[in-house]
């Protein structure tokens, strides 16, 4: 851990693993980060992207199934980490000084891993509103998941603070999907703490376009969940998406008691959405965020998105297509590539 005095902000190594950054991600990588301590930001990617002054590039083209973990492991082997706090933040996150401080502080206090709740902003279409509704205003919000987790804490890999113990555990996860879940599980099994940052990880969305984008992403996530948390996966409709099934059931049965219960559920869910909207609101003044009114409607869009993804995920249990390749999923999210002859896909 950092060697400076506790009153001195720790030095930070900020890793940004990415393969082919989009124009929006390039904008994120160019944002200035107001942090009082020393901070080195390093983009780890196969090709040198257009970078702002002061941002370093480390060429990396790993052969591991999980290329993000491969990028991180190469960076950790190549760059000096002694005396610095190591952070890993995806390129689709607009990093702020508050996020850096929020990820660093738990590590300084002794946590093995820190994470931040993804907060989707600059939402411009229906698909984006459904994604933001799910990740910000429902039980699937990482603010809610972190509070509800009885065992290993819910972790979002978009923004992580890595202790030496976490970096060591990461070495065996280069063939895993959902490495953030498995990392949290392994650290928890060793009695180590996983902490949530006070500041969110702000993710500007812009135009999403086709609904296929969020559907494919969350369908894959459902299959990954089944691999990591097989007991939790069947409860998704009950715990995370109960509203639409209960509304349909109440309409089918015509029961006044059930209808009243559903109305009460919708009221409670709306209040929860408003509370989560306030708790997860980004602090930066230049962030284009949705109004509180969106929370009252978009939580239902989010539930519908997750329920649809869950139903689709039932079709190919134990299989996932990621970055153009098909893998069989073993317990804990370990990936084994399926032969092209079996999938009909490219070699």
Secondary structure, DSSP 8 states (H G I E B T S, - for coil): ---S-TTS--EEEEEEE-SS--HHHHHHHTS----SS-EEEEEEESS-----TTEEEEE----SSSHHHHHHHHHHHHS--TTEEEEEE-TTS---HHHHHHHHHHHHTT-SEEE--EEEEEE-SHHHHHHHHHHHHSTTSHHHHHHH-SSS----TTEEEE-HHHHHHHTT-TTBSSHHHHHHHHHHHTT--EEE-SS-EEEEEE---STHHHHHHHHHHHHHHHHH-HHHHTTHHHHTSHHHHHHHHHHHHT-HHHHHHHHHHHHHHHHHHHHHHHHT----TT-----HHHHHHHHHHHHHHHHHHHHHHGGGTTEEEETTEEEEE-GGGBEEE--HHHH----
